[in-house]
Amino acid sequence: MTTTEKIANAKKRIDELERLIKYWNDSDNDEGKILNFKMNIDKKVA
C-alpha cells in the first residue's frame, strides 16, 4: 500500500468519525434519528 493510499484511507476514517461526532452531538436533541453511512468493507488477509 502506497503512502497516498494510506493517506486516503485515513481521511475516509477521519470523515466518518467527524460524522459520528456530529451525530452524537445532535442526538441529544433528536432521539429517533437514524444515521446512514456508506460502508465499504475490504477483504484483507493479515
Secondary structure by P-SEA (a helix, b strand, c coil): ccaaaaaaaaaaaaaaaaaaaaaaaaccccccbbbbbbbbbbbccc
